[in-house]
């Protein structure tokens, strides 16, 4: 449900007239499993369900809204009545002692957590996310370590250079074949023409000795020297994306995109595959 939440839909049809008629509860053999106060994981919405099939939905800075709820045909249904007309939202659901997960017909999911379990849930989720990041970083580090010999083999290649302002750049994208790098569309001819594509960790290690992946400030210096303005591009042969050594945050690093006229920059997921253009130390 993302931002298409229960409260959003129901509030939209209910604020014009606050007259609500509860429905009977048909929650299977265990309606008490649903009863209680549920808080959306980001804290923006509270849904309190009572055993008699009634309930209240509260959303930030909006009046509480009365609802009816039931479980029918393996679907969790919330209903409100406005001026004699009933409006319902039916969702697939998964329920545990800690969470109630609702998935609408568009495949959008909202997770509610029991109020007394919210802090514990947040702590578990944060720990799991950190563990996943650490595992991903460790795996990428393995790839980089395994590629050291391959990177060394590229050191003897002669690269054409150009001096722009006070900087000396390679005039071609790096084409050092190392584990984890790829050709655009997996076509070797594209590597010969455009160079290879690397994730950020690999990009940080792949430039030959005497060269390095340029930082954000070094890209800005190039931008200033050539007098181009910021922009964005996406067409192979007309523009390209290159990694920067500067991190945006723990999961993102700055990348630069340049077209025939403009140059721009943005934070990108480190697992993305972009080109590498090395700058002389």
SVG drawing of the C-alpha trace seen along z (x, -y; Angstrom):
<svg xmlns="http://www.w3.org/2000/svg" viewBox="-28 -27 82 48">
<polyline fill="none" stroke="black" stroke-width="0.4" points="0.0,0.0 3.0,-2.3 1.4,-5.8 -1.8,-4.2 -2.7,-3.3 -5.9,-2.2 -6.4,-5.5 -5.7,-7.5 -8.4,-5.7 -11.0,-5.7 -10.4,-9.3 -10.9,-10.4 -14.4,-9.0 -15.3,-9.6 -14.4,-13.2 -17.4,-14.6 -19.8,-12.8 -18.7,-11.2 -21.5,-8.7 -20.3,-5.1 -22.1,-1.9 -20.1,1.1 -20.3,4.5 -20.3,7.7 -17.0,9.4 -16.3,12.5 -12.6,13.1 -12.5,16.8 -11.8,18.9 -9.5,16.4 -10.7,12.7 -8.6,11.9 -5.5,12.5 -6.3,9.2 -7.6,7.2 -5.3,4.6 -3.5,1.5 -1.3,1.7 1.2,-1.0 2.5,-1.4 6.2,-0.7 7.1,-4.3 4.7,-5.5 2.5,-7.6 -0.7,-5.6 -2.3,-3.8 -5.1,-1.2 -6.9,0.0 -9.1,3.1 -11.7,4.3 -13.0,7.9 -16.5,6.8 -15.5,6.0 -15.2,2.2 -12.1,0.1 -10.4,-3.3 -7.8,-4.5 -5.7,-7.5 -3.3,-9.3 -0.9,-12.2 -2.7,-15.5 -6.1,-14.1 -9.2,-13.2 -9.7,-9.6 -11.9,-7.6 -14.3,-4.8 -14.2,-1.6 -15.5,1.9 -13.3,4.9 -13.6,8.6 -11.8,11.5 -13.6,13.0 -12.4,15.3 -8.9,15.2 -8.9,11.4 -8.7,8.7 -11.5,6.2 -11.9,2.7 -15.2,0.9 -16.6,-2.5 -20.1,-3.9 -20.6,-7.4 -24.1,-8.8 -25.6,-5.3 -23.0,-3.9 -20.3,-1.5 -16.7,-1.7 -14.3,1.2 -10.6,2.0 -9.8,5.7 -6.2,6.9 -4.3,10.1 -2.8,10.4 -0.2,12.2 -0.4,12.0 2.0,13.0 2.3,12.2 4.3,9.1 3.1,7.9 0.1,7.5 1.1,7.2 -1.5,6.0 -1.0,6.2 -3.4,4.6 -4.4,5.7 -1.6,3.5 1.0,5.4 1.8,2.5 2.4,3.6 2.0,1.9 3.4,3.4 1.7,2.7 3.3,3.7 1.7,4.2 2.2,1.1 4.0,2.9 6.3,4.6 7.2,1.5 10.6,0.6 11.7,4.3 10.6,4.6 12.5,1.5 15.6,2.7 15.4,6.1 14.9,4.5 17.8,2.1 20.1,5.0 19.0,7.1 19.6,4.2 23.1,3.6 23.9,7.3 22.8,7.3 24.9,4.3 27.9,5.8 27.4,9.1 27.1,7.3 30.2,5.3 32.2,8.4 31.1,10.2 32.1,7.2 35.4,7.0 36.0,10.7 35.4,9.8 37.9,6.9 40.5,9.1 40.2,11.9 40.6,9.4 44.0,8.0 45.9,10.2 43.7,9.3 44.1,5.6 47.8,6.0 47.7,7.6 46.1,4.4 48.9,2.2 51.1,2.6 48.5,1.3 49.2,-2.1 46.4,-4.6 46.1,-7.7 45.9,-10.9 44.8,-14.5 45.6,-17.4 42.6,-19.6 43.5,-22.5 45.8,-21.1 44.5,-17.5 45.6,-14.6 42.8,-12.3 42.7,-9.0 40.9,-9.7 39.2,-6.4 37.2,-4.4 39.0,-1.6 38.8,1.8 40.4,4.0 38.7,7.4 38.3,8.3 35.8,10.6 32.5,8.9 32.9,6.4 30.7,6.6 30.3,5.3 27.2,3.3 24.5,5.8 27.1,8.5 28.6,7.8 32.4,7.8 32.4,5.4 30.9,2.8 33.8,3.3 36.2,2.6 34.3,-0.5 33.1,-1.9 35.2,-0.1 34.0,2.2 31.4,1.5 32.2,1.9 30.5,1.6 31.8,-1.1 34.1,1.1 35.7,2.5 36.0,-1.0 37.9,-2.1 40.5,0.6 40.8,1.0 42.8,-2.1 46.4,-1.2 49.3,-2.3 49.9,-6.1 46.2,-6.6 43.1,-6.9 39.3,-7.1 38.5,-10.9 36.7,-12.4 33.6,-14.5 35.7,-17.7 38.0,-16.5 35.0,-16.0 33.8,-19.5 37.3,-20.8 36.9,-19.1 33.4,-20.5 34.7,-24.0 37.6,-23.6 35.4,-22.6 32.6,-25.0 29.7,-22.7 26.6,-22.9 24.8,-20.3 22.3,-17.9 21.5,-14.2 21.9,-11.7 21.1,-8.1 21.9,-7.2 24.8,-4.9 27.0,-6.4 25.9,-9.9 26.6,-10.0 27.8,-7.9 28.0,-7.3 31.3,-7.3 32.0,-6.5 33.4,-9.0 35.6,-8.1 33.4,-10.2 30.7,-8.5 27.2,-9.9 26.4,-7.8 27.1,-4.2 25.1,-2.7 25.6,-5.3 28.5,-6.9 28.5,-9.9 28.5,-9.1 28.8,-11.6 26.9,-11.5 28.1,-13.5 26.5,-14.1 27.5,-16.0 26.7,-19.3 26.3,-18.9 27.7,-17.2 25.8,-16.2 26.2,-14.2 24.1,-12.2 24.3,-9.6 23.9,-6.0 23.7,-2.6 27.2,-1.2 26.1,2.1 25.3,0.4 27.7,0.9 29.2,-2.2 32.2,-3.2 35.6,-4.2 37.7,-7.1 41.0,-7.3 42.9,-10.5 46.6,-10.7 47.9,-11.0"/>
</svg>
